[in-house]
Amino acid sequence: MQLNINNLSNNEKKFLISLLDDGSKPNTKISKETEISKATCSRIRKKLNKYLISSYIPIIELDKVGINVFLVLTFQWKAFNNVALTKKVFNELERNPNVIFLANGEGSNISSIVFMGFKNLEGYHYYLKDFRRKYGAYVSNINSLLLPSKEVIKNDYTEVIKKVLGGN
């Protein structure tokens, strides 16, 4: 079964919009909010968990657990034609515990973006030196933007999902 936003029922959309407010919200509360029966809520949750929701994770105040510096790193990957190397490098990046977001796309001077978190500037500095040493021959146009965690204004994509679902 291929489940996506376009083939969700109205009840499934209402359920998902309610769930986006609090991923730990029980079906009984969603049932009251949406006027969907508890049994239907249970069925919808099982379906969404199987086909649409990859996981439930808490949103942590990162500066309170010691992540004080964010790095937005953009670069042009020059070795896409070397499939094995590209796969190896991006698998390494994906497994790196500091990586929060990783994507490849199309741009005039960049192809890749990495969003990372570090305890301090030293961690960032060490990582960037190591990145240049390991991958410098395969990247160009490396740009980095450092962000103190206290300057992160918004870190939430639930509103865009609600908008796509028609909830706002």
Secondary structure, DSSP 8 states (H G I E B T S, - for coil): ----GGG--HHHHHHHHHHHH-TT--HHHHHHHHT--HHHHHHHHHHHHHHT---------GGGGT--EEEEEEEEE--TT-HHHHHHHHHHHHH-TTEEEEEE---SS--EEEEEEESSHHHHHHHHHHHHHHHGGGEEEEEEEEEEGGG------HHHHHHHHT--
